[in-house]
Amino acid sequence: MKTTLVTTLKRQATRILGELAADHDPILITEHGRPAAYLVDVESFEFQRDRLLILEGIARGERAIEEGRVLSEDQAKARMGRWLS
């Protein structure tokens, strides 16, 4: 992962964005020597966002199972049948 100063980003944004688009390697932006933000390309961001949504859905499903909020196959078919008919 690359690291760059926020002032460098301000001065060389076009070049940095071009490199980011080419190599998809996230860039850590620092300000006053401290991490301030990560800069990622759109494709990588969208992939990570979609992956996170899937993982959150799995976690909700696991929680529902633990809490006993489950349906039998017949109950699920009956509920889905209302929507699909």
C-alpha positions as a Markdown table, in Angstrom:
| # | Residue | x | y | z |
|---|---|---|---|---|
| 1 | Met | 0.0 | 0.0 | 0.0 |
| 2 | Lys | 1.2 | 3.5 | -0.9 |
| 3 | Thr | 1.2 | 6.4 | 1.5 |
| 4 | Thr | 1.1 | 10.0 | 0.5 |
| 5 | Leu | 0.7 | 13.4 | 2.2 |
| 6 | Val | -2.5 | 15.3 | 1.8 |
| 7 | Thr | -0.6 | 18.2 | 0.4 |
| 8 | Thr | 0.8 | 15.9 | -2.3 |
| 9 | Leu | -2.7 | 14.7 | -3.1 |
| 10 | Lys | -3.8 | 18.3 | -3.5 |
| 11 | Arg | -0.9 | 19.1 | -5.8 |
| 12 | Gln | -0.8 | 15.9 | -7.8 |
| 13 | Ala | -4.4 | 14.6 | -7.7 |
| 14 | Thr | -4.6 | 13.8 | -11.4 |
| 15 | Arg | -1.4 | 11.8 | -11.4 |
| 16 | Ile | -2.3 | 10.0 | -8.2 |
| 17 | Leu | -5.8 | 9.1 | -9.4 |
| 18 | Gly | -4.3 | 7.8 | -12.7 |
| 19 | Glu | -2.0 | 5.5 | -10.8 |
| 20 | Leu | -4.8 | 4.4 | -8.5 |
| 21 | Ala | -7.0 | 3.5 | -11.6 |
| 22 | Ala | -4.1 | 1.6 | -13.1 |
| 23 | Asp | -2.9 | -0.5 | -10.2 |
| 24 | His | -5.9 | -0.5 | -7.8 |
| 25 | Asp | -3.5 | -0.3 | -4.8 |
| 26 | Pro | -5.2 | 1.7 | -2.0 |
| 27 | Ile | -3.4 | 4.9 | -0.9 |
| 28 | Leu | -3.1 | 6.0 | 2.8 |
| 29 | Ile | -3.4 | 9.7 | 3.0 |
| 30 | Thr | -1.6 | 11.3 | 5.9 |
| 31 | Glu | -2.1 | 14.7 | 7.5 |
| 32 | His | 0.5 | 16.1 | 10.0 |
| 33 | Gly | 2.1 | 12.6 | 10.1 |
| 34 | Arg | -1.1 | 10.8 | 11.0 |
| 35 | Pro | -3.4 | 8.6 | 8.9 |
| 36 | Ala | -6.3 | 10.7 | 7.7 |
| 37 | Ala | -8.0 | 8.6 | 5.0 |
| 38 | Tyr | -7.7 | 5.8 | 2.5 |
| 39 | Leu | -8.1 | 6.5 | -1.2 |
| 40 | Val | -9.4 | 3.5 | -3.2 |
| 41 | Asp | -10.5 | 3.2 | -6.8 |
| 42 | Val | -14.2 | 2.9 | -7.6 |
| 43 | Glu | -14.2 | -0.7 | -8.6 |
| 44 | Ser | -12.4 | -1.9 | -5.4 |
| 45 | Phe | -14.7 | 0.2 | -3.3 |
| 46 | Glu | -17.9 | -1.2 | -4.9 |
| 47 | Phe | -16.5 | -4.7 | -4.6 |
| 48 | Gln | -15.8 | -4.2 | -0.9 |
| 49 | Arg | -19.2 | -2.6 | -0.3 |
| 50 | Asp | -21.0 | -5.5 | -2.0 |
| 51 | Arg | -19.0 | -8.0 | -0.1 |
| 52 | Leu | -19.7 | -6.3 | 3.2 |
| 53 | Leu | -23.5 | -6.3 | 2.4 |
| 54 | Ile | -23.3 | -10.1 | 1.8 |
| 55 | Leu | -21.4 | -10.6 | 5.1 |
| 56 | Glu | -24.0 | -8.5 | 7.0 |
| 57 | Gly | -26.8 | -10.5 | 5.5 |
| 58 | Ile | -25.1 | -13.7 | 6.6 |
| 59 | Ala | -24.6 | -12.3 | 10.1 |
| 60 | Arg | -28.4 | -11.3 | 10.2 |
| 61 | Gly | -29.3 | -14.9 | 9.2 |
| 62 | Glu | -27.1 | -16.4 | 11.8 |
| 63 | Arg | -28.5 | -14.2 | 14.4 |
| 64 | Ala | -32.1 | -15.1 | 13.4 |
| 65 | Ile | -31.2 | -18.8 | 13.7 |
| 66 | Glu | -29.7 | -18.3 | 17.2 |
| 67 | Glu | -32.9 | -16.4 | 18.2 |
| 68 | Gly | -35.1 | -19.1 | 16.8 |
| 69 | Arg | -36.6 | -16.9 | 14.1 |
| 70 | Val | -36.7 | -19.6 | 11.5 |
| 71 | Leu | -39.4 | -21.1 | 9.2 |
| 72 | Ser | -39.9 | -24.7 | 8.0 |
| 73 | Glu | -39.7 | -25.3 | 4.3 |
| 74 | Asp | -43.5 | -25.5 | 4.1 |
| 75 | Gln | -43.9 | -22.2 | 6.0 |
| 76 | Ala | -41.4 | -20.5 | 3.7 |
| 77 | Lys | -43.1 | -21.8 | 0.6 |
| 78 | Ala | -46.5 | -20.6 | 1.9 |
| 79 | Arg | -45.1 | -17.1 | 2.5 |
| 80 | Met | -43.3 | -17.0 | -0.8 |
| 81 | Gly | -46.4 | -18.3 | -2.6 |
| 82 | Arg | -48.3 | -15.2 | -1.5 |
| 83 | Trp | -45.8 | -13.0 | -3.2 |
| 84 | Leu | -45.3 | -15.1 | -6.3 |
| 85 | Ser | -48.9 | -15.8 | -7.2 |
